[in-house]
Every structure is written in C-alpha cells, then in structure tokens.
Amino acid sequence: MTPREKIIVALDLDTTEKAQSVAASVASVFPFFKIGMKLFTKGGPDFVADILKHGKVFLDLKFHDIPTIVAEAVSNAAQIGISLLTVHASGGSEMLKLCMEKLSVAGGKCRLVAVTVLTSMDSLAEFGIERSPSEQVRLLADLAHRAGVHGIVCSPQELSSLRSRYPAPFLLVTPGIRGASDDAGDQKRTASASAALAAGADYLVIGRPIIAAPDPVEAAERIAREIS
Ligand code: C5P
C-alpha cells in the first residue's frame, strides 16, 4: 500500500451535496472517504453508493447493540460495497465474534474495526470505571484483538504502544492528524501525518485540515507531499 492509499478523507460536511462535491475534487489525490452517522442519516445507502463512484468508503457508524442486531447490520453494510466499518468494542466479545462470522458469510472486502474509548472522554468515573481512559483503551483493544476483528481506531498518542502490542496485519486507524499550521479544533491528541505513519498507523482519517481548507485539493496535495 502506498502512503497515499493510507489516507481517508472524513466527509464531515453539512450536506450530502457538499460531501459529493468535496469527494469528486479530492479523489484525484486521496480516493478513500469516511462517512459518519451525520450524513448517513441524511443520505443513507444511496449516498454511500454515490461516494463509491469516487473511491473507497469507510462507514463510521460505530454500531453498539445486542450481538444479533449488530451482526445483521454489519452484514447489510458490507453488502453496500464499503471497505471499512466501525463497531464499539464495548459491545463485547460475543458481539464482535458474531459480526466477524456474518462478515465472512457476506463475503467481499469489508474490514471491521473496533472503537475503544471515545476521544471526548477524559474520565470514566461516571460509569463506575476507576481505571484511566488509556488503561480502558488497552483493555478494550485486547478484547477486540482476541475476538478477531481486523483492527481498532486509536489516537496518535496510543499508536506506538498499540503497534508494538499488536503487529500487522492488525489495523490501526488513526484520527487527530494535523499539520504544523493547522488549527487543532476539538482534537485533543494530535500528530502530523508523517509522524503517525512512522508510529505504525495503517490508515489516517483526516477531516477539517482538508475539507475546511480554502482549497481542499491544494490541502490534500500538501499532505500527499508530506508523506511521500
Ligand atoms: O479533526 P478532523 O476533522 O480531522 O476529524 C477527523 C475524524 O476524527 C472525525 O470524523 C471524527 O471521527 C474523529 N474525531 C475524533 N475526536 C475529535 C474530533 C473528531 O476522534 N475530538
């Protein structure tokens, strides 16, 4: 895989029309796109099919429910033709294992990655969990790895330790990528694209540094030069 193929552009825009326009223009640099629950609940599978005309799709719906329901949803999503899909590791090993079973029956190329602890959480005390978020990340990453999912989502800060704990082909998918001149926004733990790749990330999810730039194609090309 070339460095360029490791970049996923997060289409966190307000409308499906704007997302299609960004995907059409940025596809010549990075033809892999993330669709989250915000636009999926507007455009549904038809919108995903439209974005698939411009490249591959990572459907970031972070499923979390009882095993049978999530596994059926994973199977349905895989049949749309996407390449990557998220579920919550905290759904438990039974849920993760059933998802992997359904995914292999569905066939195709979709890989399943688990979300551990949301980056918006600084403390887990309100759940009665006394361990730190980073200890909880480790616990849930171990659970996901044992259950046989293809990988996990993790912050740049966790990359090095998780990479040494889980060698390839276990996928590490990392948001929170910023250039020296980019605004961090609400991202708390950031790294440059080249640093995150050097630390062992398989895929980098980049949103605002590209989609909110005055010229998204120019911003994408700048990142492509940085990592090549
Ligand atoms: O910050 P950026 O726009 O590059 O976000 C890319 C992705 O990172 C988002 O689609 C979201 O899934 C994730 N994110 C995160 N923590 C935040 C903000 C965004 O993990 N605080």
Residues whose N, C-alpha, C, O or C-beta is under 5 A from the ligand:
A	BS01	C5P	A10 D12 T119 P175 G176 I177 D186 Q187 K188 V205 I206 G207 R208 P209
